[in-house]
Amino acid sequence: MRWSVSGSFKPHSTESRKHKPLDNTVFQKPDNALFISEQCVSSVCLHIFADRQARLCSRQVATECGDTLTIREENTSASYTRVCRTENMGKRRRGKQEITNLTKKQKKHLKEFGEQHPFHDNVVDRPEKTEILRLPNRPQHREPDSEEDSDREQQSAYQKLLSTMIQGADDNSEDDESEDEDDGEEVEDENDGGEVEIGESGGGEEEEEEEGDDAEEGETPDDSQDREHLEKTNGDIEDNKEGEMEGEFTDKKNEAAFCLETNLPAEEEENMGEPEQDMFVKHQEIELSEEEVGQISKGSKIKTQVKWPKLGVLQCVCPLERFKAVGQPSSAPVPPIHKTLEANRHLLNQPFRPEGGAVTDVTELQKELLGLMGTYRDVYFANRSPLREAKEVRSAYCLHVLNHVLKANTRVLRNNAKLKETKNVNEDFRDQGLTRPKVLILVPFRDGALRVVQTFITLLEPKGKKMDASNKKRFKEEFGEESGERPPNLHRPDDYHAIFSGNVDDHFRIGVSIMKRSMRLYSPFYSSDIIIASPLGLRTVLGVDGDKKRDFDFLSSIELLIVDQADVFLMQNWEHLLHVLKHLNLQPLDSHGVDFSRVRMWNLNNWAAHYRQTLVFSAIQEPQITNILTKHCHNYRGQVCSKTIPKVGSICQVLVQLPHVFQMFHSDSFMDQDARFQFFVDKILPQYRDSVMSHTFIYVPSYFDFVRLRNYLKKEDVSFASVSEYSQRSEVSRARHYFQTGEKQFMLFSERFHFYKRYTIKGIHNLIFYGLPSYPHFYTEVCNMLQAGVREGGGSVSFTCTALYSRYDAHRLAAIAGADRAAQMLQSKKPVHLFITGEEKNT
């Protein structure tokens, strides 16, 4: 009589030596036993299954005696004997070789979880190991010694399994993970055992997510599922951030070469003085009074408006009267450039020059931007198109960043030389902050960080020589795009390719330190001059209240903050960006070895936030982005915001003959979403409940409104399908099919899904914009979807389009309908306005 169980048995032994997991276990009945209870067999099987799960997270130990392992179990006082086959000497060598052949992603998964992902299992046909356990004649149960033991024995099977897994996870944190050969043997045995069957049968969803992760950097929505990537973009933070920080790579070898406290300036820089008219010097040395700081905190501002040739209409805000508002471009010339950058200044636009074309000089837009940045005012530029101005804007702020960092470092090095030679002990050189990081650059994807660093190298590289940039090869491997990742036939709009080009991973952070003409990548944060990160990458370091391990002191002395592609952050998780802004320029909890005699007084007074310059670049004008400068920026020099509104709206690009009905509803505030919901439920939805009004497509910009509408439609038992950024590939395919065939009357569609996928939905007859799209060209793209569902030779179909708006949607309405029409619609007493687009032949 035999029982076969797939798994291995975890002994409760205190021995320190490891044993091999055995994947095939045979229980042999003693000859003198007439009957074994079924309860005993079930408990043993449950115990083996639980220990099998715990072994995936920890290494097990046992007492090894030749070919036989004796295992004693405390609770049942039962003794089992299992017979193991002798190991061959080549297995350890083969396991080590298999570890070497794994890819980077497989090694990372192996290190985090102790086993390979089921998608990468390599099933090898070979004899499985056999384990024979002898059971006693009858189950033996000891009497409970206390009430605690009695309660432990009365636990359910699920509680036993859960407690065993937790115990295994705790043991795993104390194990030594430096023995790669033993790891390789464990992984090899797991691949050969019953775990492969679990991966093949029950791991389909994990395999699908793995495929989506491989394709996230250039995915074709029809061919890959990237739900894992979309969840990351919406703020799902990893739970094991403490272990991640410990294993994060930082370059500490070149610490002495890039140390500001011990280095001296170059010979040509030692006698070079600072220009008296340099705004950098004026901005650093200005001293504010407590009354002026209080005036800035109260929010009293003087507003003016000026028009520049390239930047358009600029709204200037000045909190203090002694710092006048910016005037014409002549009042803000390009600031003096550091000597290190002067030679390569003409190469500013080299990274994006056309193939075979000459390098263009600094453009007029870049001159105006550099002039505004040089005044050290906060700047918000809202016309950063990913197709036109994006590259020019990036090159301009990279030059400004390097100019600021090199001037600050040169000042410190020059004062180091003076302190070395001076005999006056009372002389103060206050030229530093509480921590070294001066610049924080926030970009949404790794590709943006790659382009920023490439621009740095272009501007710093000496003429005719290669620049010394440490860890450059590793940086290109982790931040570059691997060949073959992007599908060749990906038909998407040009702005989609511009945003999602290269590596689109949104969880990263890297420190950069600059010394003279050398650059060090992956420098520790407290030894870095520049930090390039995504909001999600910083959020995992900053943590929240109550976390055991969190750190935000490295943001205490940030002098220059750059938020590039702020509109993309709206499509990720805006809360992460706000969380980072709340932790800027706070008093550090530790000194971190700072020399307080060199720290500036406004840093010691906790006034660093009033000296920080913030540069925000976006493709759209949104109240949430404007709120950054209103609530989180308190620069004593004021702010400059671009207010250019297009005269011609995107509605003119709609090709379908379509009546556009814009209905206005009353709302008390921008955050008042209840008024929009009630207006939709009471006025709009009843008009489309009739079966005649089928194929109704509802476009919802906010995911919170999407969930609210979805729950309401479910409650009202309405026939509908929904597609959001969290929908799986199969769910999207079914929803599109049911909607096109008419099996579902409504389709709920989230804006984030359209941002990441750009699918063409067929079968739309009636279109409802629950809210105006964030991007004006999204309105055109969705309206033009109506003609995609018209079959050739079919009858004519009458289309309808309804859009809801309030007076707080002025920016979006102006971008869609045009500035003049939007003003008339907002001032009119009539709540309904009609526009008709397209011609008869386009139907």
N, C-alpha and C positions, 0 to 999 in steps of 0.2 A: 504493500500500500504506500503510495508516494503522493507528495504535493509539490508542484513546481511554482516558484514565485520569482518574478523578475525584480531585481533590486539587490541591495547589499545590507548587511546587518551592522549597525553602529554599536560597538561595545561601550559600556560605561566603565572604562578602565582608566587608571591614572598613569599608565605607562607613557613614556615620551616618544617611543618609536612608532613609525607609521606602518600601516598595512595597505595592501592593494585592495581596492574595491572589487568584489566578485559579483558578476552580473547574472549568474544563473545559480539558484539555490535549490537544493533538493533536500526535503525533510524525509528522513527514513524512520519508519516505525520500528521500535524494538520488537524482537521476536516474542518475548514473554508478555507483551501487552495485548489485551483482548479488545480494548476500546479506548479511543481518545476522543474527548469531548470536542464538539464543533466550536464551542466558545473558546477553548484553548487555541485552536488553530487560527481563529479569527483575530484573537488578541496578538498572536505572534505575527501574523501577516500585517496587521495594523502597525505594529511596532517596527517591522522591517520597512514598510512603506514610508513611515515618518522619518526613520533614520536615513532612508535613501534621499529624501528631500533635504535633510539637514546636511548630508555629505556634500551637496552641491555648493554649499557656502563655507565649509570648513574641512580641515583635514582631520582624519580620525586616527586614533592610536590604539594599539593592541599589543599584547605580549606575544612575540614571535618565537617559536621553538622549532627550528628546522623547517619542515614542511607542514607543521600543524600549529594552528593558533587556538588557544584556549580562551574562551570569552565567558565572563561571569556577569550575570545580571542581578543587581542588588534587590530589586523589588520582589522578584519571584523566586530568588534563591535557586535558580535553575542553571544548570551547566550545559553548555552546548559545545560541541566539537566540530570544527569544520576542517576539511582537508583541502589544501590548496596545491595546485600544480607548481612545480619548480619554475622559477623565472629563468628565461634565457638571458644570456649576457648581452645580447644585441638589442634588447628592447629599450634600455635606457638611451642608447645611442640613437635609435630610431625615433624615440620621442623627442629628443633634443633637436633632431633634424627637422621634424615636422613643425616644431615651434618656430624655427628659423624661416621656414617657407611660408609662414602666415603673412597676410597683408597687414598694413598698419591698423585698419579698422578691426580685423579679427584679433590682433594682439591687444587692442584697447578693450574689446569686449571680454577677452579671456582674463585680462587683469582685473576688470571690475566685477565680473560675475563668477570667475573660477571655471568657466567652461565656454566652449564655442557656441555661437548662435546656432539653433537647429537648421537654419538655412545653409550653413557652411559645413554641416556634418559630412564626414567622409566615411561611408559605410564600407567596412572591409569584411569580406567573407572569410571567416576563420573559426576554428572551434572555440566555443565559449567556455569560460572557466566554470567549474562545478563546485558547489559547496554542499556538503552533507551535514545536516544538523540532526542530532538524536534527541527526540522529545522524551520526557519522563512518562511513566505509566499514567499519571494523572496530574492535572494542574495543581501546583502547590501555591497556597496563599498564606502569607504570614499575617499574624494578628497586628492590627494597627497599634503602634506605641502611643499615639496621642491623637487628639482630635484633628490636628493638622494633617497627619498621615491619612486619617480616615477620609477627610475631605479630598485629599489628593487622589485617592483610589476611586472616588466616586465621580471623577471628572468624565465628561463625555469623550467620545472618540475624536471629535473635532478639536476639543480643548487639548487633548493629548498631542494631537498632530501639530497644532499651533504652537504649543509650548516647546515642542521638540525643535521646530524650525527656528523659533526665537533663540533658543539655547545655542543652536548651531551657528546662527548669525553672530551671537556675542562671542563665541569661541573664535570665529574667523577674524575678528578685529585684533586678537592677541597673537595670532599665528605669525610666524616669520615667512614672508613672501619672497625671500631672496633666492630660493632654490628653484631655478627655472626647470631643472631636469625632473624634479618631482612633480611640478605643475604639468609638464608635458606628459608624464605617465598617467596622471589622473585624467587629463583630457582625453588621452588615447583610449583608456579603459571605458570612459563614459560614452565615447562615440561607438564603442564596440558592443555596448550593452543595450538594455531595454529602453534607454533614454532616447534612442534614435526613433523609436516608434512614436513616442510622444511628440517629438519635433515634426514628424511627418504627418501625423493625424490631427493633432491639436494645435499646431503652431502655424496654421495658415494665415492668421491675422498678423502674427509677428513677422512672417515672411513677407507679407504684403507691405508692412511698414518699413521693412528693411529695404525693399525695392524703391519705395518712395524716398528714403533717405539718400539712396545712391543717385537718384535723378533730381534731387531738389535744386541743384545748382543750375540746371538747364532743362527742366522737366517739360515733357509734353503731357499736358493734362489728360489726353486720351490714352496714354501709354503707361503712366506711372501714378502711384498713390503716394502723396507726400503729406499725409495727415500728421505725421510726426513733426515735420518742419513747420506746418501751419500752427500746431499747438505750441511750438516753441515761440513763434512770432507773437502769439497772444499771451505769452507770459507764464507758461508752465515751467517753474524753476525746479531744478534737480534737487533731490533731497540729500544727496551725498556731496554737498558743496565743500564740506570740511576736508574730505579726502581728496577732492579735486584740487583744492588750493595747495595741499601738501605735495601733490605730484606735479604741479605746474612747473614748466621749464622756465628758468630765469638764468641769465648769464651773469655769473659772479666772478669769473676769471679775470676780467678786465676792470675790476673795481678800482684799483689804484690809479690806472691810467685815465679814468674818467671821473676821479674824485675832485670836486671843486675846492675843498679845503686845503689840499696839499699841492695842487698844481700851480704853476706860474704862467703868465702870459707869454706868447711868442715874442721874439725880438722886435718884429715890426709893429706889434700891437702895444708894447710896453710904454712907448713914448707917445702913442697916439691919443690925443685928447678927445673929450666928448664935445660935440658942437653945442653951443649955448642955446641955439634955437631948436634943438632936437626935442620933439614933443615927448619922447620916451623919458628923457631926463626930467622935464617939467612935470610929467604925470607921476613919476616916482617920488619926487621930492616935495610935491605940494603938501601942505599941512592943513587939515581941516580943524575947525573948532567944534566944540560940543554942540553949540547952537546950530551950526550948519548941518551936523549929523542929525540932529533932531528935526531940522527942517526937511531933510531928505526923507526921513522915516515917516513924516506926516503925509507925504505925497503931494505937497504943493508944487505945481509945475507951471511953466510958461510955455505956451505952444505957439509955434510959427510954422509957416509953410513956404517952401521954395521949390522951383522946378529946375532940374538938371537935364542936359541933353540926352544922356543915356539911361540914367536911373529914373527919370521921369519926376513925378510929383513926390516930394519928400516932406514928411511931417516931422518937425523937430520939437523935442521936449527938453526943457532946461529946468532942473530943480533949484539951481542957485543963480542969482542975478549976476554974480561976478564972472561967470562963464557964459559967454554969449553964444547964441545959436549959430549954427553953420549957415553961411551965405552961399554965394555962387561958387562954382568949382575953383575959381581962382583963390578963394579963401582957404581951400584945403588942398594944397599941392601934394604931390607924392613925397613922402617923408624921406630923410636921408637913409641910404641903404648901407648896411655894414660892409666893411671892406672885403670880407670873405665872400659876400654875395654879389658884389659889384661886377666882378668879371663875368659871371654867368647870368646876369640879369636879362640879357637878350635871349637866353634859352628858356625863358619862362614858359613859353607855349610849345616847347619841343615835344613833350610827351604825346600830344594829340595833333601833331602836324600831319598833313596828308602824305601818303606814300609817294616818294619822289619829289615832294614839294619843298619849298624853302621854309625855314622857320620864320614865322611871323613875329613882329615886334610886339611890345605891350599894346594891347588894344585900348580904345577909348573907354570901354566899360571897365577894364581893369585899372586904368588910371583913376577913374572916379572912385572905384571901390577902395583902392590903395590910399587915396587921399582921405576918404572917410575913416578908414581903419586907423590911419596915422594920427587922427585927432583923439583916439582912444575913447570915442563915444560908442555906445551900444548901437548896433546896426541890424536892422531886419530887412532883408531883401526878399520880396515875395514873388519875383518873376524869374526864378531859376528854373528854366525849362531843361529837362534832361537831354533834349536834342540840341539845344543851342547854347545857352549860357552856362551850363553845368561845368564844362571843362575850364572855361575862363574863370569862373568863380573859384573853383578848387585851386587853380594855380595862383590866384591872387592871395587867398588866405594862407596858402602854404608859404609864400614869400613873406607875408606879414608875420607869421609864426616864427620862422627862422630868424628874421630880423630882430624880433623881440628877444628870443632866447640867446642869440649870439651877443647882443648888446648887454643883456643881464649877466651872462657868464663872463664876458670880457671885463665887466666892471668888477666882478668878484675877484678874478685872477689879478687884475691890476692892483686891487687893494691888498691882496695877499703879498704881492711884491713890496708894497709900501710898508706893511706891517713887519716884514722881514728886515727892512732897512731902517725903519724909524726907531727913534729912541724915546719919543713922546708917548708915554703910557696912557695919557688921558685923551688922546685923539680917538674919536669914534669913526668907524666905517660901517654904517648901517646900510647894508646892500642885499640882505637876504630875507626870506620868509621863514616861517616856523618849520616848513618842510621844503624839500627841493623842487617837487613838481610844480611847474609854472603854467603849463598849457594842457588843457583837456579838450580833445577832439572827439566828438560823438558822431559816428557814421553808422548806418543801419546794417551793412554787410561787410564781409571780409574783403570783397573786391574794392570797396571804397578805401579801406585801410591800406591795401596794396598800392593803389594809385597815389595816395598821399605820400607814402614812403618813397615811391619812385620819383615823385616830384622833389622831395627833399634831396635825394641823391643827385638828381640832375642839377640842382642849384648849388650844392656843396662840392661837387666833384671838380678837382683842379683841371685846368686845361691841359689836355694831352696825357693825363694820368687817370688811373682808376682809383676811386675813393675806397678808403679802408672802412668797410661796413661789416662789423662782426655778425655772425649768424645769419648772413644774407641768404645762404642756400637753404637753411631750415625755414626761414621766413617765406621764401618763394614756394616751398613745398606745402606749407600749411595754409597760406593765404592765396596761392595761385589756383588756377583751374586746370585740372588734369585733362589730358587730351582724350577726346571721345566721350566726355561726359554730357555734352550738349547735343541733342538730336539734330541731324543736319537739316531736316525738313520741318522746322518749327515755324508755322505761319502765324505770326502775331504782329500787332502794330509796332511801329518803330520805337515808340516810347516804352513799350514793354521790354524790348531787347536792350534798350539803354539802361533801364533800371535793374534788370535781372541778368546783366552780363557778368561773366566771371563767377567767382565763388560767392554764393548767396547765403552762407552760414551766418546767422545773426547772434551767435554766442561766442564772443572773443574779447580779449583785452591784451595789450602789449605796451611795455614801457620802452621809451627811446631816450637815450642820453646822447648829448652832442658836446664834443670837446674840440675846439678849433675846427679842423677840417675832417674830423673822424666822427663816426656814428656807431653807436652800440644798440643793437636790437635785443629785445627780451631782457632789458636791464630791470632789476628790482624796482618797484614803484618808488621807494624812498631814495633811490639813486638815479631817478629818471628826471629829465627836463620836460618831456612830452609824454602824455598818456593817450593812446588811441584805443577806443573801445566802443562797444555797443552798449546801450542802456541795460540790456539783459546781462551782458558780461560783467558789468559793474555791480548790478543788483545782487548777484550771487556772492560778491565780496562784501558789499556794504551790510547785507543782512537786515534784520528787523529787530525791534526791541524783544529781548528774551533769548536771542541766539547766544549760545556759549562762545562762539568764535565769530567775530565780525570786526571789520576795520574800515574806518573812513578818515583817519588822520591824514592820509596822503592827499586829500582834497582840501586841506585847511588853507593852503597858500596859493590856490589857483588864481593867476592874474589874467588869464585869457581863456575864455570858454567859446568853443565853436560847435554849433549844432547844425550839421549839414544834412540836407534832405529831411527836414522836419516833417514834411507831409508823409513820408514813408513811415515815420514813427507812429503816426496816427493809425496806420494800417497794421502795425505790430501791437504794441501795448503801451499806450500813452502813460500809464501809471508808472512804468519803469523809469521813464524820463523824468517825471515829477519827483520820483523818489531820489534820483541822483541829484537833482537841483536842490532838494531840501538838505542834502548833506554837504553842500559846498560851503567853504569858508567858515567852518565851525572850529571852535577852539579844540586843539588836539588833546587827547587823553594822556599822551606820553610825550616826553621831550624829544625822543628819537635822536639823541646825541647832538642837538643843535647848540651852537654857540650864541647865547642870548645877547652878547655884546655886539653881534653883527646883525641882529634882527631889527627890521624897520619898526618904528614906533607905531605906525598904523596897523601893523600886524599884531603887536603886543596889546593894542587897545581893542582888538577884535573888530576893526573897521575894514578888514580886507574886502568885504563884499561891496563897499563903496568905491573901491579902486579896481574892481574886476571889470574887464571889458567882455561883453557877450556879443557874438556874431551869430545870427540865425539866418539860414538860407532855406527857402521853401519854394515849391512850384505853384502854390496856391495861397490865398489869403483866408485864414481860418481864425475865428475868435479864440480857439484853444491855443493856437500858436502865439497870437498876440498877447494872450494872458501870461505867457512866459516873461515877456518884458515888463508887464504891468505888476506882476506879483513877485517875481523872483529876481529882478534886476534893479539894482539901486546905485547905479554909477553916478558919481557926483558930476560928471561931465555931460550927462543927459543921454538922449536916445534920438536915433534917426530911423524912421520907418518909411518904406516906399508904399505909396498909395495909388499906384497906377491901375486903372480899371479899363478893360478893353471896351471900346465903343461898339464893336460888332460881336455879338454873342455866338456861342457854338451852335445855337439852334439853326443858324443859316446853313450849316453843313448837313442837315438832315435831308436825305434824298427821297424819302417816302412821302407820298401825298397823305398828310396826316393832320387832323385838327388837334391842336395842343390847347387844353383847357387848364389854366392856372387858377387854382382856388385858394384864396387867402383865409386863414383862420386867426383868431385872436389868441395871443399868448402873453403871459405876464413876464416871462424871463426866458433867457436862452436855454436854461436847463429844465424848463417846464415841458415835459414830455406827455403829461396827462392830457393837456389840451389837444395835442395832435392826435392822440389815441382816441379820445372821445369824438372828435370831429370825424375821424375815419370810420369809426364804428356806427355813428349815428347818421352821417350824411353820405358817405361814399360807398361803403360796403353794401348797403341794401340795394343800390342800383345795379349791382353785379351778381346778386344772389340768384337771379332768374337763370334757368338753363340756357336761355338764348344767348346770354352773355358769357359763353364758355371761353376757354383759352385766355384767361385773364392772368397777366403777369404782374406781380407786385414787387417792386424794387425797394429794398429797405437799406438805408445807409448804415444805421447803427445796429450792432449785434444785440444790444439790450432790447431795442424795439422789435428785432426779429424774433427773439424768444417770447416776448410778450404777445405778439401777433400769433405766433405758432400755438401757444397755449390757448389763446382765445378761440382760434379756429377749431382746435381739437375739442374744446368744451362745447362749441356750437355744432359739432358734428358736420363740418363743412368738408367737402371733397377737395383736398388739396395735396400737393407735393411740396417739399421744401429742400432747398440746396443752400448750404452754408460752407464756410471754410473748414468746418469740422466734419463734413459729410465724407463718407468713404467713397471710393471709386464706384463700387457696385450700387450704392445708394444714389449717386449722381446719375448713373446710366438709367436706372429704373425710373427716377423722377423725370428725366428728359423724355423717356419713351412714353410714360403715362400721360404727360402733359401734351406731347405732340399728337398722340392718338385721340385725345379728348377723354380718356378715362378719369383724369383728374381735372376739375374745373379751374382751380387756382394753382399757381406756383409762387411760393415765397422764395425770394432770391436776395442774398446778402451782398453788400458792396465789396466786402473783403474777398469773397469768392471770385468776383469779377476782377478784382485787382490782381490776384495771384494766378488766375486761370485764363481769363478772356475767352470763355466758351461762347459759341453762337447758339442760342436757344431758338429752336424752330417751333412753329405753331402758335406764335403770339398773335392774337387778334385785338386784345384790349390791354392797354399798358397803364399801370398806376405807379407813380412815383410817390411812395409814402413820405419821402423827404427828397429834396434836391440833391443830386450827387455831389460828392466832395470835389471831384475833378470835372470840369465842364465838358471835356470830350467824352466822358462816360455817358452823358445824356445823349450825345449824338450816336455813340456806338450801340446803345440799347435801342434807340428808336429805329436805327437802320436794321435791327434784327427782324423787324416785322416782315420785310420783303423776303427774308430767307425761307420763311415757311410757306410761301405761296407756291403751289405746285404748277408746273407747266400744263397748260390746257385746262386748268380748273376755272371755276367761276370766280367772278370778282368778289373780293372780301372787303368789307368796310372796317377800317381800323379806328380805334379811339385811343386817346392819350390824356391822362389826368395827372396833374402835379400839384402837390400841396406845399404851401410856403407860409411863413410868417414874417413879420417885420425884422426878426433877428436873422433871417436868411438873406440879407441884403447883398452880401458879397457873392454868394452862390447864384443868386438870381441875376445879378449884373453880369456875371461871367457867362450865363446861359442865354439870357434875353438881350444883353447889351446894357450899357450904363444908362442911356437916355430912357429906354423903355422900362427898365427896372425902377427908375425914379418915378415915372408916371404911375406904375402899378402900385408902388408903396404909398404914394400920396393920394391915389384915387379912392373915392368912397365906395366904388363898386368892388365886391370881393371876387368877381369872376372875370377873367380876361381870356380871349381866344386868339390863337395864332394858327395859321394854316401854312404848311410847308409842302414842297414837292410839286410836281406837275402830273398831268393825267397819264403820260406815258410811263411814269415811274411806278405806277400802281401794280 
